[in-house]
Amino acid sequence: MKAIIAGAGIGGLTAALELHARGIEVQLFESTPEIAPLGVGINLLPHSVRVLDGLGLMERLLAGGVATRELVYFNRFGQRIWGEARGRFAGYDWPQISLHRGKLQGVLLEAVRERLGDDAVQCGRKLAGFEAAGSEAIARFADRTLARADVLIAADGLHSAARKQLFPQEGAPIYSGRILWRGITRARPFLTGASMIMAGNQDQKFVCYPIGEPDADGLQPLNWIAELTREVLRNREDYNRAGLLEDFLPAFERWDFGWLDVGDLIRHAERVFEYPLVDRDPLERWSFGRMTLLGDAAHPMYPIGSNGASQAILDARTLGETLCAGGSIEDALLAYEAGRLGSTAAIVRANRGNGPEQCMQIVHARAPDGFARIEDVISAAELEEISARYKQVAGFAKDALAAR
């Protein structure tokens, strides 16, 4: 069996490794002329790290990132709402890993070239459309070339050409009314040095976590996200542009929690990127004949709960299993879809309701000016229930993951 994968992002590269490990020939096509370590920080949850560990990559990823120790929520005054241990510190068999997205993609790309060969990824080949009838799948590229295989996996991201061909009336991604400004700043470690924090509420939120170890000067690369409600979106087609400090810094200038000076962190960022918070409505199907969607092409979601990359990795694992389970390719793709579509749709919907971050919104609504005791605002049982419910929806409840 030969597979074509359109898109050498996190989902596409993981799918290539999963399929290759099962004896399937794979060729990847990437739209960019060169794969460069772009982007900012990213989190891998234990269920996705389990998949990457199965591919022999966990130690490489840990060497380039941080095993997250805890996740803590605060209000806009820096008052602690709730916190919990994460990954191995919470008793999982696998860690939660925070690292630079370029580092993650680099580890996956290196493994693909080691195992599949240097020619396994062809760059500058942007998917324009496909045909998936009969006994083969045909990929059509923007340079007017074709590629033929037994199966086509479209992992071509938020603006997927394959998805657009299938659902031409869908239109642009759905804007939430909120914008994210993201950056990386080298600064002194905060809290445990391996803490992920979220502060504020859905209209004004700040997220921060380390993505590497401190250097000789004691400075650590801290990934941060500043989020504000902005009803007017200037450019609906530009989803990764340079950000301007004057657009958001004034709203966070006075956020100094003692252990973290938010305004200072923003001012000293290496670069700032602006991302509208967007997703798409869940689809009724992903698979058509010998073609299927994977990752953001299938289920773009808000980056809430650290699930985007993790769900693409889980897609890749399930696809590898179904394609090697016997039976026809068409049935295998339908089985993959049946195993993943419902669960990812549930996460898309949960993230629209702020997922586990809803605890901050609840506290803001009940105590907008702060509190003396969090117990007077929200009970520990309510906080624990919010966290447990989201882990169940996202597929990384500890007991269930251990059982699998």
C-alpha positions in Angstrom: 0.0 0.0 0.0 1.2 3.5 -0.8 -0.1 6.7 0.9 0.2 10.3 -0.1 0.1 12.8 2.8 -0.5 16.5 1.9 1.0 18.6 4.6 4.2 18.1 6.6 3.0 19.7 9.8 2.6 17.9 13.1 -0.3 15.7 12.1 1.1 14.9 8.6 4.6 14.0 9.9 3.2 11.9 12.8 0.9 10.1 10.3 3.9 9.3 8.1 5.8 7.8 11.0 2.7 5.7 12.1 2.1 4.4 8.6 5.7 3.7 7.9 6.0 1.7 11.2 3.2 -0.5 9.9 4.9 -1.2 6.5 3.0 1.4 4.4 5.0 3.3 1.8 4.5 7.1 2.4 5.3 10.2 0.4 4.7 13.6 1.9 4.1 16.9 0.0 4.5 20.2 1.8 3.3 23.5 0.4 6.1 25.7 1.8 9.4 25.9 -0.1 11.3 25.0 3.1 10.3 23.6 6.5 11.6 26.1 9.0 11.2 26.2 12.8 8.4 28.7 12.9 5.8 29.6 15.5 5.8 29.8 19.3 5.1 27.4 22.1 2.9 24.3 22.1 1.8 21.7 24.6 1.6 18.0 24.2 -0.8 16.2 26.6 -0.1 12.7 28.0 -2.2 10.8 25.6 -0.4 12.3 22.6 3.0 11.9 24.3 2.1 8.2 24.6 1.8 8.0 20.9 5.1 9.8 20.3 6.7 7.6 22.9 5.5 4.5 20.9 7.4 6.0 18.0 10.6 6.3 20.1 10.5 10.2 20.2 9.6 11.1 23.8 13.1 11.5 25.1 14.1 13.7 22.1 11.1 15.9 22.9 11.9 16.1 26.6 15.4 17.1 25.8 14.1 20.1 23.8 11.3 21.2 26.1 9.9 21.1 29.7 8.0 18.5 31.5 5.1 20.6 32.8 4.7 20.3 36.5 1.4 22.1 37.2 -1.4 24.1 35.7 -2.6 27.0 37.8 -5.5 29.5 37.2 -5.6 33.0 38.6 -7.9 36.0 38.3 -6.7 39.3 36.8 -5.3 40.4 40.1 -3.0 37.3 40.4 -5.2 35.7 43.0 -5.0 31.9 42.8 -8.3 30.2 41.8 -7.3 26.6 41.2 -4.3 24.4 40.4 -3.5 20.8 39.6 -0.4 18.7 38.9 0.1 17.7 35.3 1.5 14.7 33.5 3.8 12.5 35.5 3.5 14.9 38.4 -0.2 13.9 38.5 0.5 10.2 38.3 0.3 9.7 34.5 2.7 7.3 32.9 3.6 10.0 30.4 4.5 13.6 30.9 2.9 16.7 29.5 5.5 18.5 27.4 5.8 22.2 26.7 8.2 23.1 23.9 8.6 25.3 20.8 6.4 24.3 17.9 9.4 24.4 15.6 11.3 22.0 17.9 8.4 19.5 17.8 8.1 19.7 14.0 11.9 19.4 13.8 12.0 16.2 15.8 9.2 14.7 13.7 10.8 15.8 10.4 14.2 14.4 11.5 12.6 11.1 12.4 10.8 11.0 9.0 14.0 11.6 7.1 15.9 9.0 9.2 13.3 6.3 8.7 11.7 7.1 5.3 14.6 8.7 3.6 15.7 12.2 2.7 13.3 12.3 -0.3 10.2 11.4 1.8 9.2 15.1 2.0 8.9 17.1 -1.1 8.5 20.9 -0.4 6.9 23.5 -2.6 4.1 21.2 -3.5 0.8 22.8 -2.4 -2.3 20.6 -2.7 -4.9 22.1 -5.0 -7.5 19.3 -5.2 -7.9 15.6 -5.5 -9.7 12.7 -7.2 -10.5 9.6 -5.1 -12.5 7.3 -7.3 -11.8 3.8 -8.2 -8.6 2.0 -7.1 -6.4 5.0 -6.5 -6.3 8.5 -5.1 -4.9 11.3 -7.2 -3.5 14.5 -5.6 -3.4 17.6 -7.8 -0.9 20.3 -6.9 -0.8 24.1 -7.5 2.1 23.6 -9.9 -0.2 21.4 -12.0 1.6 18.2 -11.2 -0.1 15.0 -10.0 0.7 12.3 -7.6 -1.0 8.9 -7.4 -1.3 6.4 -4.6 -3.7 4.0 -2.9 -4.8 6.5 -0.3 -4.6 10.3 0.1 -4.5 11.9 3.6 -5.2 15.6 3.5 -3.3 17.2 6.5 -3.2 20.6 4.9 -4.3 22.7 7.8 -6.9 25.3 8.5 -7.2 26.4 4.9 -7.3 22.9 3.6 -7.8 22.7 -0.2 -9.3 19.2 0.1 -11.8 20.3 2.6 -12.7 23.3 0.4 -13.3 21.0 -2.5 -15.6 18.8 -0.4 -17.5 21.6 1.2 -17.2 24.7 -1.1 -20.0 26.6 0.7 -18.3 26.4 4.1 -16.6 29.8 3.7 -13.9 31.3 5.9 -13.0 30.0 9.4 -15.4 31.3 12.1 -14.1 34.2 14.1 -14.7 34.1 17.8 -14.5 37.9 18.4 -11.2 37.4 20.3 -7.6 37.9 19.2 -4.4 36.3 20.5 -1.0 38.0 20.6 1.7 35.5 21.1 5.4 35.8 21.9 8.5 34.3 23.6 10.5 36.2 26.1 13.7 35.1 27.9 13.1 35.9 31.6 13.6 34.6 35.1 11.7 31.4 35.9 8.4 31.8 37.8 6.7 29.6 40.4 8.1 26.1 40.0 10.1 26.8 36.8 7.8 24.3 35.1 4.4 25.9 35.8 1.8 26.8 33.2 -0.5 29.6 34.3 -3.7 31.2 33.0 -5.0 34.5 34.4 -8.0 36.7 33.8 -11.3 35.8 32.0 -12.5 35.2 28.5 -12.4 38.9 27.5 -8.9 39.5 28.8 -6.7 36.6 29.5 -2.9 35.9 29.8 -1.3 32.5 29.5 2.4 31.7 30.2 4.6 28.7 30.4 8.3 27.8 29.9 9.4 25.9 26.8 13.0 25.3 27.7 15.5 25.1 30.6 17.2 28.2 32.0 20.5 29.2 30.3 23.8 30.1 32.0 22.4 33.5 32.9 19.4 31.9 34.6 17.0 33.1 31.9 14.3 30.8 30.6 12.3 31.0 27.3 8.8 31.8 28.4 6.0 31.4 25.9 3.1 33.8 26.5 -0.4 34.5 25.0 -2.3 37.7 25.6 -6.0 37.5 24.6 -8.5 40.3 24.2 -12.0 40.6 22.8 -12.0 42.5 19.5 -15.2 42.4 17.6 -13.7 43.8 14.4 -11.2 41.6 12.6 -9.1 43.6 10.2 -8.1 40.8 7.8 -10.0 37.6 7.8 -7.5 35.8 5.6 -4.3 36.6 7.5 -4.1 34.2 10.5 -0.4 34.7 11.4 0.8 38.2 11.2 3.2 40.5 13.1 1.6 41.9 16.2 1.8 45.5 17.4 2.4 46.2 21.1 0.1 49.3 21.1 -2.8 47.1 20.1 -2.8 45.1 23.4 0.0 46.0 25.8 -1.9 48.9 27.5 -4.6 46.4 28.6 -1.9 44.3 30.5 0.6 47.0 31.5 -0.3 46.9 35.1 -0.6 43.2 35.5 2.2 42.6 37.9 1.6 39.6 40.2 4.9 39.9 42.1 6.1 36.5 40.8 5.3 37.5 37.2 5.4 41.0 35.6 3.1 40.6 32.6 3.8 44.0 31.1 7.5 43.7 31.3 7.3 40.2 29.8 5.4 41.5 26.8 7.7 44.4 26.2 10.8 42.2 26.1 9.5 39.6 23.6 11.7 38.6 20.7 8.8 38.9 18.3 5.0 39.2 18.6 2.5 37.4 16.4 -1.2 38.1 16.1 -3.7 35.3 15.6 -7.5 35.6 15.4 -9.2 33.0 17.6 -11.0 30.9 14.9 -12.3 27.4 14.3 -14.8 25.7 12.0 -18.0 23.8 12.7 -17.6 20.0 13.0 -18.2 18.1 9.8 -20.6 15.1 9.3 -17.8 13.2 7.5 -14.1 13.3 6.6 -13.6 10.3 4.4 -14.6 10.1 0.7 -13.5 7.0 -1.2 -9.7 6.7 -0.7 -9.2 10.2 0.7 -9.6 11.5 4.2 -8.9 14.6 6.3 -6.6 14.8 9.3 -5.7 17.3 12.0 -6.7 20.9 11.5 -8.0 20.1 8.0 -10.6 17.8 9.8 -11.3 19.6 13.1 -9.7 23.1 13.6 -10.4 24.1 17.2 -9.6 27.0 19.6 -6.2 26.5 21.3 -8.0 25.9 24.6 -7.0 23.0 26.8 -3.8 22.4 24.9 -5.5 20.1 22.4 -4.8 21.1 18.8 -1.6 19.3 18.2 -2.5 16.5 20.5 -5.6 15.6 18.6 -3.8 15.6 15.3 -1.3 13.1 16.8 -4.2 10.9 18.0 -5.7 11.1 14.5 -2.4 9.7 13.1 -2.3 6.8 15.5 -5.9 5.8 14.8 -5.4 6.1 11.1 -2.4 3.8 11.2 -4.4 1.2 13.2 -7.4 1.2 10.9 -5.4 1.0 7.7 -3.6 -2.1 8.9 -6.7 -3.8 10.4 -7.5 -5.7 7.2 -10.4 -5.0 4.8 -10.6 -2.4 2.1 -9.0 1.1 2.2 -12.4 2.7 2.0 -13.7 0.8 5.0 -10.5 1.6 6.9 -10.9 5.3 6.3 -14.5 5.1 7.5 -13.4 3.3 10.6 -10.8 6.0 11.3 -13.5 8.6 10.9 -15.9 6.7 13.2 -13.1 6.5 15.8 -12.2 10.2 15.7 -14.9 12.4 14.3 -17.3 12.4 17.3 -14.6 12.9 20.0 -13.0 15.8 18.1 -16.3 17.4 17.5 -17.0 17.3 21.2 -13.7 19.1 21.9 -14.5 21.8 19.4 -17.8 22.5 21.1 -16.3 22.3 24.6 -13.5 24.8 23.6 -16.2 27.2 22.4 -17.5 27.1 26.0 -13.9 27.8 27.3 -13.2 24.2 28.2 -11.4 23.9 31.5 -10.7 27.7 31.5 -14.4 28.4 32.3 -13.4 28.4 36.0 -11.8 31.8 35.4 -15.0 33.1 33.8 -17.1 31.8 36.7 -14.9 33.5 39.3 -14.9 36.7 37.3 -18.7 36.7 37.1 -19.1 36.0 40.8 -16.2 38.2 42.1 -15.1 40.7 39.5 -13.2 42.8 42.0 -11.3 39.9 43.6 -11.9 37.9 46.7 -10.6 37.3 50.2 -11.1 33.5 50.0 -11.6 31.5 46.9 -13.8 29.1 48.9 -16.4 31.9 49.3 -16.6 32.2 45.4 -16.4 28.6 44.1 -16.1 25.3 45.8 -13.2 22.8 45.3 -15.7 20.2 44.2 -17.0 22.5 41.4 -13.5 23.2 40.3 -12.5 19.6 40.3 -15.6 18.7 38.3 -14.8 21.2 35.6 -11.3 19.8 35.2 -12.4 16.2 35.3 -15.2 16.7 32.8 -12.9 18.3 30.2 -10.2 15.6 30.6 -12.9 13.0 29.9 -14.1 14.9 26.8 -10.5 15.4 25.5 -9.6 11.8 26.1 -6.8 12.1 28.7 -8.6 11.1 32.0 -5.9 9.3 33.9 -7.7 6.1 34.7 -9.1 5.7 31.1 -5.7 6.4 29.5 -4.0 3.9 31.8 -6.7 1.3 30.9 -6.1 1.8 27.2 
